[in-house]
Amino acid sequence: MYKIRILPEILANKIAAGEVVERPSSVVKELVENALDAQADRILIDIENGGRSLIRVSDNGTGMSRDDALLALERFATSKIHEDGDLFNIRTLGFRGEALPSIAAVSKMTLVTRRAASDTGVEVQVHGGKIIHVADAGAPPGTMIDVARLFYNTPARRKFLKAVTTEMGHIADVTAAMALGRPQVHFILNHNGRTVKQWSGTGDGVLRAADVLGREVRGDLIPLSGDAGDLRISGYLGPARLARATSRSIYLFVNGRRVRDRVLQHALFDAYSGRLVKGRFPLAVLFLELPYDQVDVNVHPTKHEIRFADQRRIHDGVRDRVAAALADAERRQWDAGRSGPPAAGRHRESGGSVAQEPALYRTPSKARPTFEMFSGPAHDSVEAGAVEPSPPHAGRPPSDSGPVRSAAAHPPPDQQPLWTPRGFGDLSIIGQFLGTYIICQGPGGLVIIDQHAAHERIVYEALKARSGRIDSQRLLMPETVELGFEEARILETLIPRLDDLGLELEPFGGTTFVVKSVPVLLDDRRIGPIVTELVEKAAEIGLEGDPETVLDACRMVMACHNAVRANQRLQPEQITRMLEQLDRCHDPDHCPHGRPTWIRWSVQDLEKAFLRKL
């Protein structure tokens, strides 16, 4: 007797349906995509009992003839592909020809459709994949599909459905995502006879984005638009302060199709690098348009996953455009306050009080670095080893690295500066609060600076800009560090990279390492915890990743340990120097970990708070 058998057609159809129809929201997605492909501009979605009892999608699209309606229920029947070459030039959301037969195989489906040129429509009833009734029917132009009793003939699948509210939540999310990608289409979502949500077809992308993401973010959305060769990138970004705890507010569209793609997500996170703290996710809506033959959408039955012909080009193009848009928005945010009343004077002329405490740093005889060691000279010539970080130029992503100079301060004679410094050096210092926050008066109101975050950014950029090995100091008594087995393996791999940062270590047997030299900037810090944190950060990133990324993470750890702490009093001249150094930083708005370095309360905000102006 044969062990291998041909599956019965009905069983094969049920298995195929499992690839396409995961839950009620999958049905909604497939049916709405068909409606959009039919050029509908009004789509009505009626749901009963979370999709268990009924899913009805009605549209005013082109509709189908009687013969086409019957063929559409056959497996692999489609009007969108005719030859092999069409698979690599797909312009529609649906194309496999399996959505309708797969849904019909696990439900009781009724299809009513009519072409505008026809006098009558057609009604087709399908139960469990078998056509049981076909008849003429009166209907408006377009298509209406009822999917009743989903999974009625596959009870094992039906019992895995979640609560009604959960399934309805998935349906609402899917509908909102498709509405976000097509602002010109009017969507209506009803549940149990009540309207849950309605998206009017205004065609205004900003209104639709605010409608989906939350109306409170409308005024904060950063528009994005740009080209990278034949790649067109547009959309809306949320500033770092609107970051969310999950990635649910990230919407990626490629040629009108919503996708989940690691390349695009990594590019987005890379652009936000240094602006978001760990565990936070940006709010973003990205639309990519590129030649259809440059992207493969035939990767997965649900069509969520795609593959680019040139992933690196797409990644870098998205990263650079997003980073440039964020940097431009941050510059405008600072400059917006310059229209306010003028400051009382430069901070070095201010009479504001700052607590008079002993100097923050020890004398150079102990090799303890001062602010000047990280900033470089304030004149045109840059001495060997000195660093003068510069602000970014327009269109230049914050991922650039290497020694840079202040082009804004010294532009070529025939070129105007593309960007002027933030103007931290022009703030009028009022004092410190809790030994942690620097309070200043600026043209636009009250500016509060987190001294640790600001100094951490200064030190980090100085470390990143330095070429060659960082100055180190040899320990009279080498210090030993004990690690776990896996941590020891990681540290062995890190040793050459740490040597460039001035941290010299050697294996000392087993999982013990001996520290022989430390960077000058860490000469008075406990080195054991720093080494442990460096290893943990490298483990989190993964040593198989980009070596520069691992090295950059090590710089962040060192900058954090070197920066001034909270509850630490600063001398007026130290604050003055810190603010001047911030002006020369590439990204003065965030510490390397993404926390903001400053906030501003405008004069208008203060007047409203005190009811001086309503």
HUDAFEN-V497712 format. One record per residue. N is the residue number from 1. BURIAL is + if it has 9 or more other C-alpha atoms within 8 Angstrom, else -. D_LAST is the distance of its C-alpha to the last C-alpha in Angstrom with 2 decimals. Layout:
# HUDAFEN-V497712
N;BURIAL;D_LAST
N;BURIAL;D_LAST
This chain:
# HUDAFEN-V497712
1;-;88.53
2;-;85.65
3;-;82.67
4;-;80.41
5;-;79.37
6;-;77.38
7;-;74.36
8;-;74.31
9;-;71.94
10;-;69.75
11;-;69.37
12;+;68.64
13;+;65.91
14;+;64.30
15;-;64.37
16;+;62.86
17;+;60.14
18;+;59.22
19;+;58.30
20;+;55.92
21;+;54.72
22;-;53.32
23;-;51.10
24;+;49.45
25;+;46.72
26;+;49.59
27;+;50.81
28;+;47.41
29;+;47.18
30;+;50.67
31;+;50.32
32;+;46.96
33;+;48.40
34;+;51.33
35;+;49.02
36;+;47.16
37;+;50.54
38;+;51.50
39;-;48.64
40;+;46.69
41;+;43.16
42;+;42.54
43;+;43.43
44;+;43.31
45;+;43.91
46;+;45.00
47;+;45.62
48;+;47.36
49;+;47.72
50;+;46.12
51;+;48.68
52;+;51.71
53;+;52.57
54;+;51.32
55;+;49.62
56;+;49.42
57;+;48.19
58;+;48.32
59;+;47.76
60;+;48.41
61;+;50.23
62;+;53.70
63;+;55.56
64;+;59.19
65;+;62.64
66;-;64.96
67;-;66.90
68;-;63.84
69;+;62.31
70;+;65.51
71;-;65.78
72;+;62.17
73;+;63.21
74;+;65.95
75;+;65.30
76;-;64.56
77;+;64.30
78;+;61.65
79;-;61.09
80;-;59.25
81;-;62.06
82;-;65.52
83;-;67.01
84;-;66.70
85;-;64.65
86;+;61.88
87;+;61.11
88;+;59.88
89;-;57.86
90;+;55.86
91;-;53.13
92;-;52.27
93;+;50.54
94;+;53.66
95;+;57.16
96;-;59.37
97;+;60.47
98;+;60.27
99;+;56.96
100;+;58.19
101;+;61.63
102;+;60.17
103;+;57.68
104;+;60.43
105;+;62.76
106;+;60.63
107;+;59.26
108;+;60.13
109;+;58.74
110;+;58.65
111;+;58.08
112;+;57.49
113;+;57.17
114;+;57.87
115;+;57.94
116;+;56.52
117;-;59.98
118;-;61.70
119;-;62.30
120;+;62.13
121;+;60.72
122;+;62.33
123;+;61.74
124;+;63.04
125;+;63.09
126;+;63.73
127;+;64.36
128;+;64.71
129;+;65.45
130;-;68.06
131;+;67.63
132;-;68.66
133;-;67.64
134;+;67.13
135;-;66.67
136;-;65.18
137;+;61.85
138;-;59.51
139;+;56.18
140;-;53.50
141;+;53.64
142;+;52.48
143;+;53.20
144;+;52.47
145;+;53.66
146;+;53.85
147;+;54.50
148;+;55.55
149;+;56.68
150;+;55.93
151;+;58.53
152;+;60.60
153;-;63.77
154;-;62.70
155;-;61.82
156;-;61.64
157;-;58.68
158;+;57.05
159;-;57.09
160;-;55.04
161;-;52.05
162;-;49.09
163;-;47.14
164;+;45.74
165;-;42.13
166;+;43.16
167;+;45.05
168;+;42.28
169;-;39.86
170;+;42.24
171;+;42.50
172;+;38.72
173;-;38.54
174;+;41.40
175;+;39.99
176;+;36.55
177;+;38.29
178;+;40.39
179;+;37.46
180;+;35.71
181;+;38.81
182;+;39.11
183;+;35.77
184;+;37.81
185;+;39.39
186;+;38.05
187;+;38.54
188;+;38.52
189;+;39.30
190;+;40.50
191;+;41.83
192;-;44.06
193;-;43.03
194;-;39.25
195;+;37.01
196;-;35.73
197;-;34.01
198;+;34.04
199;+;33.47
200;+;33.45
201;+;35.57
202;-;33.08
203;+;34.71
204;-;31.37
205;-;31.94
206;-;28.32
207;-;27.40
208;+;30.53
209;+;29.92
210;+;26.41
211;+;28.00
212;+;30.63
213;-;28.89
214;+;25.65
215;-;22.73
216;-;20.45
217;+;22.57
218;+;22.48
219;-;20.15
220;-;22.15
221;+;25.63
222;+;27.79
223;+;30.18
224;+;33.80
225;+;36.60
226;-;39.89
227;-;43.66
228;-;46.37
229;-;49.58
230;-;50.01
231;+;47.18
232;+;43.91
233;+;40.85
234;+;37.45
235;+;34.67
236;+;31.37
237;+;30.73
238;+;28.19
239;+;27.25
240;+;28.97
241;-;25.99
242;-;26.24
243;+;29.89
244;+;31.42
245;-;34.13
246;-;36.54
247;+;37.59
248;-;36.69
249;+;33.89
250;+;36.39
251;+;37.74
252;+;40.62
253;+;42.25
254;+;45.44
255;+;46.53
256;+;44.36
257;-;45.74
258;+;43.69
259;+;45.64
260;-;45.81
261;-;47.20
262;-;47.60
263;-;47.93
264;+;44.55
265;-;42.87
266;+;44.46
267;+;43.35
268;+;39.73
269;+;39.91
270;+;41.66
271;+;38.87
272;+;36.30
273;+;38.73
274;+;37.16
275;+;33.68
276;+;34.09
277;+;35.40
278;-;38.48
279;-;38.10
280;+;34.97
281;+;35.16
282;+;33.21
283;+;31.45
284;+;33.36
285;+;34.76
286;+;37.70
287;+;39.92
288;+;43.26
289;+;45.65
290;+;49.13
291;-;52.66
292;+;53.79
293;-;56.97
294;+;55.04
295;+;53.74
296;+;55.79
297;+;54.09
298;-;57.36
299;+;57.00
300;+;56.15
301;-;56.68
302;-;52.99
303;+;52.23
304;+;49.34
305;+;51.12
306;+;52.07
307;+;54.01
308;+;53.44
309;-;56.42
310;-;54.88
311;+;52.53
312;-;52.08
313;-;50.96
314;+;48.43
315;+;47.15
316;+;46.75
317;+;45.23
318;+;42.48
319;+;41.87
320;+;41.65
321;+;39.31
322;+;36.89
323;+;37.00
324;+;36.42
325;+;33.38
326;+;31.84
327;+;32.65
328;+;31.19
329;+;27.89
330;+;27.76
331;+;28.46
332;-;25.69
333;-;23.23
334;+;24.28
335;-;24.47
336;-;20.95
337;+;19.72
338;+;22.12
339;-;19.92
340;+;17.82
341;-;19.06
342;-;22.73
343;+;23.97
344;-;25.67
345;+;28.95
346;+;31.06
347;+;31.25
348;-;34.87
349;-;33.94
350;+;31.17
351;-;31.80
352;-;29.95
353;-;32.20
354;+;33.77
355;+;36.17
356;-;39.72
357;-;41.81
358;-;45.13
359;-;45.15
360;-;43.97
361;-;47.10
362;-;50.72
363;-;52.85
364;-;54.26
365;-;57.67
366;-;56.55
367;-;55.52
368;+;51.94
369;+;49.66
370;-;47.03
371;+;43.93
372;+;46.06
373;-;48.50
374;+;45.93
375;+;44.35
376;+;47.31
377;+;47.78
378;-;45.10
379;-;47.59
380;-;49.11
381;-;52.09
382;+;51.66
383;-;54.34
384;-;56.23
385;-;54.28
386;+;51.01
387;+;47.95
388;+;45.06
389;+;42.73
390;+;40.94
391;+;37.77
392;+;38.37
393;-;39.16
394;-;37.77
395;-;39.59
396;+;41.07
397;+;40.50
398;+;39.78
399;-;43.08
400;-;45.03
401;-;46.88
402;-;49.24
403;+;49.16
404;+;46.68
405;-;45.78
406;+;42.73
407;-;43.22
408;+;39.79
409;-;40.97
410;-;44.42
411;+;44.49
412;-;47.78
413;-;48.29
414;-;48.14
415;-;45.09
416;-;41.42
417;+;39.56
418;-;37.96
419;+;35.26
420;-;34.16
421;+;33.54
422;-;30.15
423;-;30.03
424;+;30.14
425;+;32.61
426;+;30.14
427;+;27.68
428;+;27.59
429;+;28.67
430;+;27.02
431;+;29.28
432;+;30.17
433;-;28.68
434;-;31.33
435;+;33.72
436;+;32.31
437;+;29.10
438;+;28.90
439;+;25.62
440;+;25.09
441;+;22.81
442;+;22.71
443;+;21.55
444;+;18.59
445;+;17.51
446;+;19.28
447;+;22.32
448;+;24.21
449;+;27.79
450;+;30.16
451;+;33.31
452;+;35.76
453;+;34.40
454;+;34.20
455;+;37.70
456;+;39.06
457;+;38.04
458;+;39.72
459;+;42.93
460;+;43.09
461;+;42.89
462;+;45.44
463;+;47.78
464;+;47.38
465;+;48.05
466;+;51.18
467;-;54.47
468;-;57.53
469;-;57.91
470;+;55.36
471;-;56.86
472;+;58.11
473;+;59.80
474;-;62.91
475;+;62.98
476;-;65.84
477;-;65.87
478;+;64.93
479;+;62.64
480;+;63.38
481;+;60.98
482;-;62.03
483;+;60.55
484;-;61.26
485;-;63.63
486;-;61.10
487;+;58.92
488;+;62.05
489;-;62.89
490;+;59.45
491;+;59.66
492;-;63.09
493;-;61.60
494;-;58.72
495;+;60.92
496;-;61.47
497;-;57.76
498;+;56.87
499;+;59.54
500;+;57.59
501;+;54.67
502;+;56.99
503;+;57.63
504;+;61.39
505;+;62.68
506;+;66.07
507;+;67.39
508;-;69.13
509;-;70.84
510;-;69.54
511;+;65.77
512;+;65.50
513;+;64.35
514;+;64.71
515;+;62.08
516;+;63.82
517;+;61.09
518;+;57.32
519;+;54.81
520;+;54.26
521;-;50.56
522;+;51.54
523;+;54.40
524;-;53.03
525;-;51.58
526;-;53.44
527;+;54.76
528;-;55.71
529;-;52.23
530;+;51.28
531;+;54.35
532;+;53.67
533;+;50.10
534;+;51.43
535;+;53.92
536;+;51.42
537;+;49.12
538;+;52.13
539;+;53.21
540;-;49.81
541;-;49.88
542;-;53.59
543;+;56.23
544;-;57.34
545;-;54.10
546;-;53.46
547;-;54.80
548;-;52.00
549;-;49.45
550;+;51.31
551;+;51.55
552;+;47.85
553;+;47.13
554;+;49.42
555;+;47.50
556;+;44.27
557;+;46.00
558;+;47.39
559;+;44.12
560;-;42.41
561;+;45.19
562;+;45.17
563;+;41.47
564;+;40.05
565;-;39.03
566;+;36.11
567;-;36.51
568;-;38.39
569;+;37.69
570;+;37.91
571;+;39.07
572;-;36.84
573;-;39.35
574;+;39.27
575;+;35.52
576;+;35.95
577;+;38.71
578;+;36.82
579;+;33.86
580;+;36.41
581;+;38.21
582;+;35.14
583;+;34.88
584;+;38.37
585;+;37.90
586;+;38.31
587;+;35.35
588;+;33.30
589;-;30.46
590;+;32.53
591;+;35.36
592;+;38.62
593;+;37.84
594;+;34.55
595;+;32.04
596;+;29.19
597;+;29.90
598;+;26.38
599;-;22.70
600;+;19.78
601;+;16.28
602;+;14.52
603;+;12.77
604;-;9.58
605;-;10.21
606;+;10.94
607;+;8.03
608;+;5.79
609;-;8.94
610;-;9.27
611;-;6.01
612;-;6.67
613;-;3.80
614;-;0.00
